[in-house]
Amino acid sequence: MAQAIEIGYALDRRTGNFIVTKLDYTFPATSKFRRQQIVVLPGAFFRALPSVNRRSVANVIEITANQAHELGFIVREKTDVNEYNHAVSA
């Protein structure tokens, strides 16, 4: 199953661009590493997320890691090498 990532977005009426925030609840609320925030052009936003209603101005949705990467977020993927490095040897 693909990794689900929660994002929030809002349309900036002045510029016409979307402000998109990747939410990560593994960090405490006071941590500066809690979120990534980017500005995305409307064409790129709707190309990466075709299921979003074009009239929507703000919402919180779940997307896949591939969609997040396509928007421009830094997405860390879990690999066998990372799991091996964290394993305890007997």
Summary of the structure (lengths in Angstrom):
residues: 90
radius of gyration: 15.7
end to end distance: 30.5
largest distance: 59.4
contacts: 184
relative contact order: 0.25
helix: 23%
strand: 30%
